[in-house]
Amino acid sequence: MDATAQRRELRQHLAARRRALTPAQRIAAAQGLRHSIEQLPEYHTDARVAGYWACDGELPLNLVIPPLAARGQRFLLPMLGEERQLRFAPWSAGEEVQPNRFGIPEPVAPREWFAPFQLDLVLVPLLGFDRRGHRLGYGGGWYDRSFAFLNDQVRPTEPLLVGIAYDFQELPAITSEPWDVPLDYIATDRELIDCHPENHR
């Protein structure tokens, strides 16, 4: 089986496992995620924090988002932009959203939006990860294209990329492609993983 077919099969397997979780398991995972991400200093202080609207079994951010507003930080959701790049619009609980062409909810007619380089912290959805920060995404390359500029910089820098995943989405190793943008941390329902342990700040 070639690498592309292998990745496709792995994606399907991980997505199916995620979808099979019960509501109680999801609630417990959301609580675990909050505990993990609270160990990241930037989560408490960064001004612009981007996340995602959980779809298709993704680990929900419903316990991670409310504390941001309480501290005066802004939460942003991704929107499909020009040249297959993401842009990010502020969103608050209760504000209207509408599905984009992939069926993922986006803010409706936002008054402003930000480019990827203007963000401080990005909570990145994924299907699989390894401890070196390699991510198995959804195959569209949106995040890799949008944050490609980070590959020319010394990491970690801003924005800080934090993958969000269930513990079972960890893989022994993911073969990276030249265009892949590695993650700085991974926050799971069990732990916060530092992907740059050699250069602790």
Contact map, one row per residue, 1 for C-alpha under 8 A:
111011000000000000000000000000000000000000000000000000000000000000000000000000000000000000000000000000000000000000000000000000000000000000000000000000000000000000000000000000000000000000000000000000000
111111000000000000000000000000000000000000000000000000000000000000000000000000000000000000000000000000000000000000000000000000000000000000000000000000000000000000000000000000000000000000000000000000000
111111100000000000000000000000000000000000000000000000000000000000000000000000000000000000000000000000000000000000000000000000000000000000000000000000000000000000000000000000000000000000000000000000000
011111110000000000000000000000000000000000000000000000000000000000000000000000000000000000000000000000000000000000000000000000000000000000000000000000000000000000000000000000000000000000000000000000000
111111111000000000000000000000000000000000000000000000000000000000000000000000000000000000000000000000000000000000000000000000000000000000000000000000000000000000000000000000000000000000000000000000000
111111111100000000000000000000000000000000000000000000000000000000000000000000000000000000000000000000000000000000000000000000000000000000000000000000000000000000000000000000000000000000000000000000000
001111111110000000000000000000000000000000000000000000000000000000000000000000000000000000000000000000000000000000000000000000000000000000000000000000000000000000000000000000000000000000000000000000000
000111111111000000000000000000000000000000000000000000000000000000000000000000000000000000000000000000000000000000000000000000000000000000000000000000000000000000000000000000000000000000000000000000000
000011111111100000000000000000000000000000000000000000000000000000000000000000000000000000000000000000000000000000000000000000000000000000000000000000000000000000000000000000000000000000000000000000000
000001111111110000000000000000000000000000000000000000000000000000000000000000000000000000000000000000000000000000000000000000000000000000000000000000000000000000000000000000000000000000000000000000000
000000111111111000000000000000000000000000000000000000000000000000000000000000000000000000000000000000000000000000000000000000110000000101000000000000000000000000000000000000000000000000000000000000000
000000011111111100000000000000000000000000000000000000000000000000000000000000000000000000000000000000000000000000000000000000000000000000000000000000000000000000000000000000000000000000000000000000000
000000001111111110000000000000000000000000000000000000000000000000000000000000000000000000000000000000000000000000000000000000000000000000000000000000000000000000000000000000000000000000000000000000000
000000000111111111000000000000000000000000000000000000000000000000000000000000000000000000000000000000000000000000000000000000110000000000000000000000000000000000000000100000000000000000000000000000000
000000000011111111100000000000000000000000000000000000011000000000000000000000000000000000000000000000000000000000000000000000100000000000000000000000000000000000000000000000000000000000000000000000000
000000000001111111110000000000000000000000000000000000000000000000000000000000000000000000000000000000000000000000000000000000000000000000000000000000000000000000000000000000000000000000000000000000000
000000000000111111111000000000000000000000000000000000000000000000000000000000000000000000000000000000000000000000000000000000000000000000000000000000000000000000000000000000000000000000000000000000000
000000000000011111111000000000000000000000000000000000011100000000000000000000000000000000000000000000000000000000000000000000000000000000000000000000000000000000000000000000000000000000000000000000000
000000000000001111111000000000000000000000000000000000011000000000000000000000000000000000000000000000000000000000000000000000000000000000000000000000000000000000000000000000000000000000000000000000000
000000000000000111111100000000000000000000000000000000001000000000000000000000000000000000000000000000000000000000000000000000000000000000000000000000000000000000000000000000000000000000000000000000000
000000000000000011111110110000000000000000000000000000001000000000000000000000000000000000000000000000000000000000000000000000000000000000000000000000000000000000000000000000000000000000000000000000000
000000000000000000011111110000000000000000000000000000000000000000000000000000000000000000000000000000000000000000000000000000000000000000000000000000000000000000000000000000000000000000000000000000000
000000000000000000001111111000000000000000000000000000000000000000000000000000000000000000000000000000000000000000000000000000000000000000000000000000000000000000000000000000000000000000000000000000000
000000000000000000000111111100000000000000000000000000000000000000000000000000000000000000000000000000000000000000000000000000000000000000000000000000000000000000000000000000000000000000000000000000000
000000000000000000001111111110000000000000000000000000000000000000000000000000000000000000000000000000000000000000000000000000000000000000000000000000000000000000000000000000000000000000000000000000000
000000000000000000001111111111000000000000000000000000000011000000000000000000000000000000000000000000000000000000000000000000000000000000000000000000000000000000000000000000000000000000000000000000000
000000000000000000000011111111100000000000000000000000000000000000000000000000000000000000000000000000000000000000000000000000000000000000000000000000000000000000000000000000000000000000000000000000000
000000000000000000000001111111110000000000000000000000000000000000000000000000000000000000000000000000000000000000000000000000000000000000000000000000000000000000000000000000000000000000001000000000000
000000000000000000000000111111111000000000000000000000000010000000000000000000000000000000000000000000000000000000000000000000000000000000000000000000000000000000000100000000000000000000001000000000000
000000000000000000000000011111111100000000000000000000000011111000000000000000000000000000000000000000000000000000000000000000000000000000000000000000000000000000000000000000000000000000001000000000000
000000000000000000000000001111111110000000000000000000000000001000000000000000000000000000000000000000000000000000000000000000000000000000000000000000000000000000000000000000000000000000001000000000000
000000000000000000000000000111111111000000000000000000000000000000000000000000000000000000000000000000000000000000000000000000000000000000000000000000000000000000000000000000000000000000011110000000000
000000000000000000000000000011111111100000000000000000000000000100000000000000000000000000000000000000000000000000000000000000000000000000000000000000000000000000000000000000000000000000111110000000000
000000000000000000000000000001111111110000000000000000000000001100000000000000000000000000000000000000000000000000000000000000000000000000000000000000000000000000000000000000000000000000001000000000000
000000000000000000000000000000111111111000000000000000000000000000000000000000000000000000000000000000000000000000000000000000000000000000000000000000000000000000000000000000000000000000001000000000000
000000000000000000000000000000011111111100000000000000000000000000000000000000000000000000000000000000000000000000000000000000000000000000000000000000000000000000000000000000000000000000111111000000000
000000000000000000000000000000001111111100100000000000000000000100000000000000000000000000000000000000000000000000000000000000000000000000000000000000000000000000000000000000000000000000100001000000000
000000000000000000000000000000000111111110110000000000000000000000000000000000000000000000000000000000000000000000000000000000000000000000000000000000000000000000000000000000000000000000000000000000000
000000000000000000000000000000000011111110000000000000000000000000000000000000000000000000000000000000000000000000000000000000000000000000000000000000000000000000000000000000000000000000000001000000000
000000000000000000000000000000000001111111110000000000000000000000000000000000000000000000000000000000000000000000000000000000000000000000000000000000000000000000000000000000000000000000000001000000000
000000000000000000000000000000000000011111111000000000000000000000000000000000000000000000000000000000000000000000000000000000000000000000000000000000000000000000000000000000000000000000000000000000000
000000000000000000000000000000000000000111111100000000000000000000000000000000000000000000000000000000000000000000000000100000000000000000000000000000000000000000000000000000000000000000000000000000000
000000000000000000000000000000000000110111111100100000000000000000000000000000000000000000000000000000000000000000000000100000000000000000000000000000000000000000000000000000000000000000000000000000000
000000000000000000000000000000000000010111111100000000000000000000010010000000000000000000000000000000000000000000000000000000000000000000000000000000000000000000000000000000000000000000000000000000000
000000000000000000000000000000000000000011111110000000000000000000000000100000000000000000000000000000000000000000000000000000000000000000000000000000000000000000000000000000000000000000000000000000000
000000000000000000000000000000000000000001111111100000000000000000000000100000000000000000000000000000000000000000000001100000000000000000000000000000000000000000000000000000000000000000000000000000000
000000000000000000000000000000000000000000001111100000000000000000000001110000000000000000000000000000000000000000000001000000000000000000000000000000000000000000000000000000000000000000000000000000000
000000000000000000000000000000000000000000000111110000000000000000000000111100000000000000000000000000000000000000000011100000000000000000000000000000000000000000000000000000000000000000000000000000000
000000000000000000000000000000000000000000100111111000000000000000000000111100000000000000000000000000000000000000000011111000000000000000000000000000000000000000000000000000000000000000000000000000000
000000000000000000000000000000000000000000000001111100000000000000000000001111000000000100000000000000000000000000000010111000000000000000000000000000000000000000000000000000000000000000000000000000000
000000000000000000000000000000000000000000000000111110000000100000000000001111000000000000000000000000000000000000000000011100000000000000000000000000000000000000000000000000000000000000000000000000000
000000000000000000000000000000000000000000000000011111000000100000000000000011000000000000000000000000000000000000000000001110000000000000000000000000000000000000000000000000000000000000000000000000000
000000000000000000000000000000000000000000000000001111100001100000000000000010000000000000000000000000011000000000000000000000000000000000000000000000000000000000000000000000000000000000000000000000000
000000000000000000000000000000000000000000000000000111111111100000000000000000000000000000000000000000000000000000000000000000000000000000000000000000000000000000000000000000000000000000000000000000000
000000000000000000000000000000000000000000000000000011111100000000000000000000000000000000000000000000010000000000000000000000000000000000000000000000000000000000000000000000000000000000000000000000000
000000000000001001100000000000000000000000000000000001111100000000000000000000000000000000000000000000000000000000000000000000000000000000000000000000000000000000000000000000000000000000000000000000000
000000000000001001111000000000000000000000000000000001111110000000000000000000000000000000000000000000000000000000000000000000000000000000000000000000000000000000000000000000000000000000000000000000000
000000000000000001000000000000000000000000000000000001111111000000000000000000000000000000000000000000000000000000000000000010000000000000000000000000000000000000001000000000000000000000000000000000000
000000000000000000000000010011000000000000000000000001001111100000000000000000000000000000000000000000000000000000000000000000000000000000000000000000000000000000011100000000000000000000000000000000000
000000000000000000000000010001000000000000000000000011000111111000000000000000000000000000000000000000000000000000000000000000000000000000000000000000000000000000000000000000000000000000000000000000000
000000000000000000000000000001000000000000000000001111000011111110000000000000000000000000000000000000000000000000000000000000000000000000000000000000000000000000000000000000000000000000000000000000000
000000000000000000000000000001000000000000000000000000000001111111000000000000000000000000000000000000000000000000000000000000000000000000000000000000000000000000000000000000000000000000000000000000000
000000000000000000000000000001100100000000000000000000000001111111100000000000000000000000000000000000000000000000000000000000000000000000000000000000000000000000000000000000000000000000000000000000000
000000000000000000000000000000001100100000000000000000000000111111110000000000000000000000000000000000000000000000000000000000000000000000000000000000000000000000000000000000000000000000000000000000000
000000000000000000000000000000000000000000000000000000000000111111111000001000000000000000000000000000000000000000000000000000000000000000000000000000000000000000000000000000000000000000000000000000000
000000000000000000000000000000000000000000000000000000000000011111111100000000000000000000000000000000000000000000000000000000000000000000000000000000000000000000000000000000000000000000000000000000000
000000000000000000000000000000000000000000000000000000000000001111111110000000000000000000000000000000000000000000000000000000000000000000000000000000000000000000000000000000000000000000000000000000000
000000000000000000000000000000000000000000010000000000000000000111111111111000000000000000000000000000000000000000000000000000000000000000000000000000000000000000000000000000000000000000000000000000000
000000000000000000000000000000000000000000000000000000000000000011111111111000000000000000000000000000000000000000000000000000000000000000000000000000000000000000000000000000000000000000000000000000000
000000000000000000000000000000000000000000000000000000000000000001111111100000000000000000000000000000000000000000000000000000000000000000000000000000000000000000000000000000000000000000000000000000000
000000000000000000000000000000000000000000010000000000000000000000111111100000000000000000000000000000000000000000000000000000000000000000000000000000000000000000000000000000000000000000000000000000000
000000000000000000000000000000000000000000000010000000000000000000011111110000000000000000000000000000000000000000000000000000000000000000000000000000000000000000000000000000000000000000000000000000000
000000000000000000000000000000000000000000001111100000000000000000011111111000000000000000000000000000000000000000000000000000000000000000000000000000000000000000000000000000000000000000000000000000000
000000000000000000000000000000000000000000000011100000000000000000011001111100000000000001100000000000000000000000000000000000000000000000000000000000000000000000000000000000000000000000000000000000000
000000000000000000000000000000000000000000000001111000000000000010011000111110000000000001110000000000000000000000000000000000000000000000000000000000000000000000000000000000000000000000000000000000000
000000000000000000000000000000000000000000000001111000000000000000000000011111000000000111100000000000000000000000000000000000000000000000000000000000000000000000000000000000000000000000000000000000000
000000000000000000000000000000000000000000000000011110000000000000000000001111100000000111100000000000000110000000000000000000000000000000000000000000000000000000000000000000000000000000000000000000000
000000000000000000000000000000000000000000000000011100000000000000000000000111110000011110000000000000000100000000000000000000000000000000000000000000000000000000000000000000000000000000000000000000000
000000000000000000000000000000000000000000000000000000000000000000000000000011111000011110000000000000000110000000000000000000000000000000000000000000000000000000000000000000000000000000000000000000000
000000000000000000000000000000000000000000000000000000000000000000000000000001111101111000000000000100000000000000000000000000000000000000000000000000000000000000000000000000000000000000000000000000000
000000000000000000000000000000000000000000000000000000000000000000000000000000111111111000000000000000000000000000000000000000000000000000000000000000000000000000000000000000000000000000000000000000000
000000000000000000000000000000000000000000000000000000000000000000000000000000011111110000000000000000000000000000000000000000000000000000000000000000000000000000000000000000000000000000000000000000000
000000000000000000000000000000000000000000000000000000000000000000000000000000001111100000000000000000000000000000000000000000000000000000000000000000000000000000000000000000000000000000000000000000000
000000000000000000000000000000000000000000000000000000000000000000000000000000011111110000000000000000000000000000000000000000000000000000000100100000000000000000000000000000000000000000000000000000000
000000000000000000000000000000000000000000000000000000000000000000000000000000011111111000000000000000000000000000000000000000000000000000000110110000000000000000000000000000000000000000000000000000000
000000000000000000000000000000000000000000000000000000000000000000000000000001111101111100000000000000000000000000110000000000000000000000000110010000000000000000000000000000000000000000000000000000000
000000000000000000000000000000000000000000000000000000000000000000000000000001111000111110000000000000000000000011110000000000000000000000000000000000000000000000000000000000000000000000000000000000000
000000000000000000000000000000000000000000000000010000000000000000000000000111100000011111000000000000000000000011110000000000000000000000000000000000000000000000000000000000000000000000000000000000000
000000000000000000000000000000000000000000000000000000000000000000000000000111100000001111100000000000000010010111000000000000000000000000000000000000000000000000000000000000000000000000000000000000000
000000000000000000000000000000000000000000000000000000000000000000000000011110000000000111110000000000000010010110000000000000000000000000000000000000000000000000000000000000000000000000000000000000000
000000000000000000000000000000000000000000000000000000000000000000000000011110000000000011111010000000000010000000000000000000000000000000000000000000000000000000000000000000000000000000000000000000000
000000000000000000000000000000000000000000000000000000000000000000000000001000000000000001111110000000000000000000000000000000000000000000000000000000000000000000000000000000000000000000000000000000000
000000000000000000000000000000000000000000000000000000000000000000000000000000000000000000111110000000000000000000000000000000000000000000000000000000000000000000000000000000000000000000000000000000000
000000000000000000000000000000000000000000000000000000000000000000000000000000000000000000011111000000000000000000000000000000000000000000000000000000000000000000000000000000000000000000000000000000000
000000000000000000000000000000000000000000000000000000000000000000000000000000000000000000111111100000000010000000000000000000000000000000000000000000000000000000000000000000000000000000000000000000000
000000000000000000000000000000000000000000000000000000000000000000000000000000000000000000000111110000000011000000000000000000000000000000000000000000000000000000000000000000000000000000000000000000000
000000000000000000000000000000000000000000000000000000000000000000000000000000000000000000000011111000001111000000000000000000000000000000000000000000000000000000000000000000000000000000000000000000000
000000000000000000000000000000000000000000000000000000000000000000000000000000000000000000000001111100011111000000000000000000000000000000000000000000000000000000000000000000000000000000000000000000000
000000000000000000000000000000000000000000000000000000000000000000000000000000000000000000000000111111111100000000000000000000000000000000000000000000000000000000000000000000000000000000000000000000000
000000000000000000000000000000000000000000000000000000000000000000000000000000010000000000000000011111111100000000000000000000000000000000000000000000000000000000000000000000000000000000000000000000000
000000000000000000000000000000000000000000000000000000000000000000000000000000000000000000000000001111110000000000000000000000000000000000000000000000000000000000000000000000000000000000000000000000000
000000000000000000000000000000000000000000000000000000000000000000000000000000000000000000000000001111110000000000000000000000000000000000000000000000000000000000000000000000000000000000000000000000000
000000000000000000000000000000000000000000000000000000000000000000000000000000000000000000000000001111111000000000000000000000000000000000000000000000000000000000000000000000000000000000000000000000000
000000000000000000000000000000000000000000000000000010100000000000000000000000000000000000000000011111111100000000000000000000000000000000000000000000000000000000000000000000000000000000000000000000000
000000000000000000000000000000000000000000000000000010000000000000000000000000000000000000000000111100111110000000000000000000000000000000000000000000000000000000000000000000000000000000000000000000000
000000000000000000000000000000000000000000000000000000000000000000000000000011100000000000000000111100011111000000000000000000000000000000000000000000000000000000000000000000000000000000000000000000000
000000000000000000000000000000000000000000000000000000000000000000000000000010100000000011100011110000001111110000000000000000000000000000000000000000000000000000000000000000000000000000000000000000000
000000000000000000000000000000000000000000000000000000000000000000000000000000000000000000000001110000000111110000000000000000000000000000000000000000000000000000000000000000000000000000000000000000000
000000000000000000000000000000000000000000000000000000000000000000000000000000000000000000000000000000000011111000000000000000000000000000000000000000000000000000000000000000000000000000000000000000000
000000000000000000000000000000000000000000000000000000000000000000000000000000000000000011000000000000000011111110000000000000000000000000000000000000000000000000000000000000000000000000000000000000000
000000000000000000000000000000000000000000000000000000000000000000000000000000000000000000000000000000000000111110000000000000000000000000000000000000000000000000000000000000000000000000000000000000000
000000000000000000000000000000000000000000000000000000000000000000000000000000000000000011000000000000000000011111000000000000000000000000000000000000000000000000000000000000000000000000000000000000000
000000000000000000000000000000000000000000000000000000000000000000000000000000000000001111000000000000000000011111100000000000000000000000000000000000000000000000000000000000000000000000000000000000000
000000000000000000000000000000000000000000000000000000000000000000000000000000000000001110000000000000000000000111110110000000000000000000000000000000000000000000000000000000000000000000000000000000000
000000000000000000000000000000000000000000000000000000000000000000000000000000000000011100000000000000000000000011111110000000000000000000000000000000000000000000000000000000000000000000000000000000000
000000000000000000000000000000000000000000000000000000000000000000000000000000000000011100000000000000000000000001111110000000000000000000000000011000000000001000000000000000000000000000000000000000000
000000000000000000000000000000000000000000000000000000000000000000000000000000000000000000000000000000000000000000111110000000000000000000000000001000000000011000000000000000000000000000000000000000000
000000000000000000000000000000000000000000000000000000000000000000000000000000000000000000000000000000000000000001111111000000000000000000000000000000000000001000000000000000000000000000000000000000000
000000000000000000000000000000000000000000000001110000000000000000000000000000000000000000000000000000000000000001111111110000000000000000000000000000000000011000000000000000000000000000000000000000000
000000000000000000000000000000000000000000000111100000000000000000000000000000000000000000000000000000000000000000000111110000000000000000000000000000000000011100000000000000000000000000000000000000000
000000000000000000000000000000000000000001100101110000000000000000000000000000000000000000000000000000000000000000000011111000000000000000000000000000000000011111000000000000000000000000000000000000000
000000000000000000000000000000000000000000000000111000000000000000000000000000000000000000000000000000000000000000000011111100000000000000000000000000000000001111000000000000000000000000000000000000000
000000000000000000000000000000000000000000000000111100000000000000000000000000000000000000000000000000000000000000000000111110000000000000000000000000000000000011110000000000000000000000000000000000000
000000000000000000000000000000000000000000000000001100000000000000000000000000000000000000000000000000000000000000000000011111000000000000000000000000000000000011110000000000000000000000000000000000000
000000000000000000000000000000000000000000000000000100000100000000000000000000000000000000000000000000000000000000000000001111100000000010000000000000000000000000111000000000000000000000000000000000000
000000000000000000000000000000000000000000000000000000000000000000000000000000000000000000000000000000000000000000000000000111111000001111000000000000000000000000111000000000000000000000000000000000000
000000000010011000000000000000000000000000000000000000000000000000000000000000000000000000000000000000000000000000000000000011111000001111000000000000000000000000001000100000000000000000000000000000000
000000000010010000000000000000000000000000000000000000000000000000000000000000000000000000000000000000000000000000000000000001111100001110000000000000000000000000001000111000000000000000000000000000000
000000000000000000000000000000000000000000000000000000000000000000000000000000000000000000000000000000000000000000000000000001111110111100000000000000000000000000000000111011000000000000000000000000000
000000000000000000000000000000000000000000000000000000000000000000000000000000000000000000000000000000000000000000000000000000011111111000000000000000000000000000000000011111000000000000000000000000000
000000000000000000000000000000000000000000000000000000000000000000000000000000000000000000000000000000000000000000000000000000001111110000000000000000000000000000000000010110000000000001000000111000000
000000000000000000000000000000000000000000000000000000000000000000000000000000000000000000000000000000000000000000000000000000000111110000000000000000000000000000000000000000000000011000000000001100000
000000000000000000000000000000000000000000000000000000000000000000000000000000000000000000000000000000000000000000000000000000001111111000000000000000000000000000000000000000000000011111000000001000000
000000000000000000000000000000000000000000000000000000000000000000000000000000000000000000000000000000000000000000000000000000001111111100000000000000000000000000000000000011110001111000000000000000000
000000000000000000000000000000000000000000000000000000000000000000000000000000000000000000000000000000000000000000000000000001111100111110000000000000000000000000100000000001000000011000000000000000000
000000000010000000000000000000000000000000000000000000000000000000000000000000000000000000000000000000000000000000000000000001111000011111100000000000000000000000000000000001000000000000000000000000000
000000000000000000000000000000000000000000000000000000000000000000000000000000000000000000000000000000000000000000000000000011110000001111111000000000000000000000000000000000000000000000000000000000000
000000000010000000000000000000000000000000000000000000000000000000000000000000000000000000000000000000000000000000000000000001100000000111111000000000000000000000000000000000000000000000000000000000000
000000000000000000000000000000000000000000000000000000000000000000000000000000000000000000000000000000000000000000000000000000000000000111111000000000000000000000000000000000000000000000000000000000000
000000000000000000000000000000000000000000000000000000000000000000000000000000000000000000000000000000000000000000000000000000000000000011111100000000000000000000000000000000000000000000000000000000000
000000000000000000000000000000000000000000000000000000000000000000000000000000000000000000000000000000000000000000000000000000000000000011111111100000000000000000000000000000000000000000000000000000000
000000000000000000000000000000000000000000000000000000000000000000000000000000000001110000000000000000000000000000000000000000000000000000011111110000000000000000000000000000000000000000000000000000000
000000000000000000000000000000000000000000000000000000000000000000000000000000000000110000000000000000000000000000000000000000000000000000001111111000000000000000000000000000000000100000000000000000000
000000000000000000000000000000000000000000000000000000000000000000000000000000000000000000000000000000000000000000000000000000000000000000001111111100000000000000000000000000000011100000000000000000000
000000000000000000000000000000000000000000000000000000000000000000000000000000000001100000000000000000000000000000000000000000000000000000001111111100000000000000000000000000000010000000000000000000000
000000000000000000000000000000000000000000000000000000000000000000000000000000000000110000000000000000000000000000010000000000000000000000000111111110000000000000000000000000000000000000000000000000000
000000000000000000000000000000000000000000000000000000000000000000000000000000000000000000000000000000000000000000011000000000000000000000000011111111100000000000000000000000000000100000000000000000000
000000000000000000000000000000000000000000000000000000000000000000000000000000000000000000000000000000000000000000000000000000000000000000000001111111110000000000000000000000000011100000000000000000000
000000000000000000000000000000000000000000000000000000000000000000000000000000000000000000000000000000000000000000000000000000000000000000000000011111111000000000000000000000000000000000000000000000000
000000000000000000000000000000000000000000000000000000000000000000000000000000000000000000000000000000000000000000000000000000000000000000000000001111111110000000000000000000000000100000000000000000000
000000000000000000000000000000000000000000000000000000000000000000000000000000000000000000000000000000000000000000000000000000000000000000000000001111111100000000000000000000000000100000000000000000000
000000000000000000000000000000000000000000000000000000000000000000000000000000000000000000000000000000000000000000000000000000000000000000000000000111111100000000000000000000000000000000000000000000000
000000000000000000000000000000000000000000000000000000000000000000000000000000000000000000000000000000000000000000000000000000000000000000000000000011111110100000000000000000000000000000000000000000000
000000000000000000000000000000000000000000000000000000000000000000000000000000000000000000000000000000000000000000000000000000000000000000000000000001111111100000000000000000000000000000000000000000000
000000000000000000000000000000000000000000000000000000000000000000000000000000000000000000000000000000000000000000000000000000000000000000000000000001001111100000000000000000000000000100000000000000000
000000000000000000000000000000000000000000000000000000000000000000000000000000000000000000000000000000000000000000000000000000000000000000000000000000000111110100000000000000000000000100000000000100000
000000000000000000000000000000000000000000000000000000000000000000000000000000000000000000000000000000000000000000000000000000000000000000000000000000001111111100000000000000000000000000000000000000000
000000000000000000000000000000000000000000000000000000000000000000000000000000000000000000000000000000000000000000001011100000000000000000000000000000000001111100000000000000000000000000000000000000000
000000000000000000000000000000000000000000000000000000000000000000000000000000000000000000000000000000000000000000011111110000000000000000000000000000000000111110000000000000000000000000000000000000000
000000000000000000000000000000000000000000000000000000000000000000000000000000000000000000000000000000000000000000000001110000000000000000000000000000000001111111000000000000000000001100000000000000000
000000000000000000000000000000000000000000000000000000000000000000000000000000000000000000000000000000000000000000000000111100000000000000000000000000000000001111100000000000000000001110000000000000000
000000000000000000000000000000000000000000000000000000000000000000000000000000000000000000000000000000000000000000000000111100000000000000000000000000000000000111110000000000000000001111100000000000000
000000000000000000000000000000000000000000000000000000000000000000000000000000000000000000000000000000000000000000000000001111000000001000000000000000000000000011111000000000000000001111100000000000000
000000000000000000000000000000000000000000000000000000000010000000000000000000000000000000000000000000000000000000000000001111000000000000000000000000000000000001111100000000000000000001110000000000000
000000000000000000000000000000000000000000000000000000000110000000000000000000000000000000000000000000000000000000000000000011110000000000000000000000000000000000111110100000000000000001111000000000000
000000000000000000000000000010000000000000000000000000000010000000000000000000000000000000000000000000000000000000000000000000000000000000000000000000000000000000011111110000000000000000011100000000000
000000000000000000000000000000000000000000000000000000000000000000000000000000000000000000000000000000000000000000000000000000000000000000000000000000000000000000001111110000000000000000011100000000000
000000000000000000000000000000000000000000000000000000000000000000000000000000000000000000000000000000000000000000000000000000000000000000000000000000000000000000000111110000000000000000000000000000000
000000000000010000000000000000000000000000000000000000000000000000000000000000000000000000000000000000000000000000000000000000111000000000000000000000000000000000001111111000000000000000000000000000000
000000000000000000000000000000000000000000000000000000000000000000000000000000000000000000000000000000000000000000000000000000011110000000000000000000000000000000000111111100000000000000000000000000000
000000000000000000000000000000000000000000000000000000000000000000000000000000000000000000000000000000000000000000000000000000011100000000000000000000000000000000000000111111000000000000000000000000000
000000000000000000000000000000000000000000000000000000000000000000000000000000000000000000000000000000000000000000000000000000000110000000000000000000000000000000000000011111000000000000000000000000000
000000000000000000000000000000000000000000000000000000000000000000000000000000000000000000000000000000000000000000000000000000001110010000000000000000000000000000000000001111100000000000000000000000000
000000000000000000000000000000000000000000000000000000000000000000000000000000000000000000000000000000000000000000000000000000001100011100000000000000000000000000000000001111110000000000000000000000000
000000000000000000000000000000000000000000000000000000000000000000000000000000000000000000000000000000000000000000000000000000000000010000000000000000000000000000000000000011111000000000000000000000000
000000000000000000000000000000000000000000000000000000000000000000000000000000000000000000000000000000000000000000000000000000000000010000000000000000000000000000000000000001111101000000000000000000000
000000000000000000000000000000000000000000000000000000000000000000000000000000000000000000000000000000000000000000000000000000000000000000000000000000000000000000000000000000111111000000000000000000000
000000000000000000000000000000000000000000000000000000000000000000000000000000000000000000000000000000000000000000000000000000000000000000000000000000000000000000000000000000011111000000000000000000000
000000000000000000000000000000000000000000000000000000000000000000000000000000000000000000000000000000000000000000000000000000000000000000000001100100000000000000000000000000001111100000000000000000000
000000000000000000000000000000000000000000000000000000000000000000000000000000000000000000000000000000000000000000000000000000000000010000000001000100000000000000000000000000011111110000000000000000000
000000000000000000000000000000000000000000000000000000000000000000000000000000000000000000000000000000000000000000000000000000000000010000000011001101100000000000000000000000000011111000000000000000000
000000000000000000000000000000000000000000000000000000000000000000000000000000000000000000000000000000000000000000000000000000000001111000000000000000000000000000000000000000000001111100000000000000000
000000000000000000000000000000000000000000000000000000000000000000000000000000000000000000000000000000000000000000000000000000000001111000000000000000000000000111100000000000000000111111000000001000000
000000000000000000000000000000000000000000000000000000000000000000000000000000000000000000000000000000000000000000000000000000000000100000000000000000000011000111100000000000000000011111000000011100000
000000000000000000000000000000000000000000000000000000000000000000000000000000000000000000000000000000000000000000000000000000000000100000000000000000000000000011100000000000000000001111100001111100000
000000000000000000000000000000000000000000000000000000000000000000000000000000000000000000000000000000000000000000000000000000000010100000000000000000000000000001111000000000000000001111110001111000000
000000000000000000000000000000001001100000000000000000000000000000000000000000000000000000000000000000000000000000000000000000000000000000000000000000000000000001111000000000000000000011111111100000000
000000000000000000000000000000011001000000000000000000000000000000000000000000000000000000000000000000000000000000000000000000000000000000000000000000000000000000011110000000000000000001111111000000000
000000000000000000000000000111111111000000000000000000000000000000000000000000000000000000000000000000000000000000000000000000000000000000000000000000000000000000001110000000000000000000111110000000000
000000000000000000000000000000011001000000000000000000000000000000000000000000000000000000000000000000000000000000000000000000000000000000000000000000000000000000000110000000000000000000111111000000000
000000000000000000000000000000011001000000000000000000000000000000000000000000000000000000000000000000000000000000000000000000000000000000000000000000000000000000000000000000000000000000111111100000000
000000000000000000000000000000000001101100000000000000000000000000000000000000000000000000000000000000000000000000000000000000000000000000000000000000000000000000000000000000000000000011110111110000000
000000000000000000000000000000000000000000000000000000000000000000000000000000000000000000000000000000000000000000000000000000000010000000000000000000000000000000000000000000000000000011100011111000000
000000000000000000000000000000000000000000000000000000000000000000000000000000000000000000000000000000000000000000000000000000000010000000000000000000000000000000000000000000000000000111000001111110000
000000000000000000000000000000000000000000000000000000000000000000000000000000000000000000000000000000000000000000000000000000000011100000000000000000000000000000000000000000000000001111000000111110000
000000000000000000000000000000000000000000000000000000000000000000000000000000000000000000000000000000000000000000000000000000000001000000000000000000000001000000000000000000000000000110000000011111110
000000000000000000000000000000000000000000000000000000000000000000000000000000000000000000000000000000000000000000000000000000000000000000000000000000000000000000000000000000000000000000000000011111110
000000000000000000000000000000000000000000000000000000000000000000000000000000000000000000000000000000000000000000000000000000000000000000000000000000000000000000000000000000000000000000000000000111110
000000000000000000000000000000000000000000000000000000000000000000000000000000000000000000000000000000000000000000000000000000000000000000000000000000000000000000000000000000000000000000000000000111111
000000000000000000000000000000000000000000000000000000000000000000000000000000000000000000000000000000000000000000000000000000000000000000000000000000000000000000000000000000000000000000000000000111111
000000000000000000000000000000000000000000000000000000000000000000000000000000000000000000000000000000000000000000000000000000000000000000000000000000000000000000000000000000000000000000000000000000111
